[in-house]
Amino acid sequence: MIEEEIVHWWKDEKGENHRNALRIESEEPQLINGFPRDGLITIRIMNSSSAQAIKLSPDEALKVSTQLLTVAKELLNHKRDLWKRFEE
């Protein structure tokens, strides 16, 4: 199931449009031979000419999401500090 897709359009030096997309997909947990198995999270990166994907366990996905959250917060805080200096 597609959970989210972030699309980014950009132009190259020639003015031609290109599309990049980051897609998050999920697969439900299931019973296999009577044993519960984790679901999977697939991170798919697509551009005008190719696509790559990585499948993560829920634990791996949580680790990646925690790191992304930490880095994003740090970058936003740094930007706020720059704005404060700019406004002084």
Number of C-alpha atoms within 10 A of each C-alpha: 10 11 10 12 14 10 12 11 10 10 10 8 6 6 8 8 11 13 13 17 16 18 17 18 16 17 13 10 12 12 9 8 7 7 7 10 12 14 13 18 22 19 19 16 17 16 15 10 8 8 12 10 13 9 16 17 13 15 12 13 16 12 11 13 12 12 12 12 11 11 12 12 12 12 12 11 12 12 12 12 12 11 11 10 9 8 7 5
